Amino acid sequence: MPTTPLPATTSALLEERQHARFAARATDHVRMAASVRVTSGGILAIGVMVSCILLSTSVLVGTAVRESRRRRE
């Protein structure tokens, strides 16, 4: 199946990198540091994936509640 190339402006937006850093210290001995680099397209993909997980979780909880009510009757 042939694919159509993205326009230059859209392609540039999807390739733009985002940077985030996080550091925390709980005590003198417990420290944590993390950093992440992701493109705008990656952020979009992560957002879609999290949305799908949340939607599927609500379906699973709804089914479990419905089945629980059926067993009580």
Secondary structure, 3 states (H helix, E strand, C coil): CCCCCCCHHHHHHHHCEEEEEEEEECCCCCEEEEEEEEEHHHHHHHHHHHHHHHHHHHHHHHHHHHHHHHHHC
